[in-house]
């Protein structure tokens, strides 16, 4: 699981560059829904926790966390 994180984050960070300012997204939508569904559940949880931690620690200053309010209880973010 842990060894998969660098590859997962390369995809997330590449796709994050293509998100327009003001747009909202979830991690599955940022990664690509079909590809996200193919990930092992442990990798999804670990990636979600790491991404949230990085946002909160300011590693992605262009991203802000939004309140959790989707039906799927997914965390959403907004690119500034």
Secondary structure as UniProt FT lines:
FT   HELIX           2..4
FT   HELIX           5..17
FT   TURN            21..22
FT   STRAND          24..26
FT   HELIX           27..31
FT   HELIX           33..38
FT   HELIX           41..56
FT   TURN            57..62
FT   STRAND          63..65
FT   TURN            71..72
FT   STRAND          76..79
//
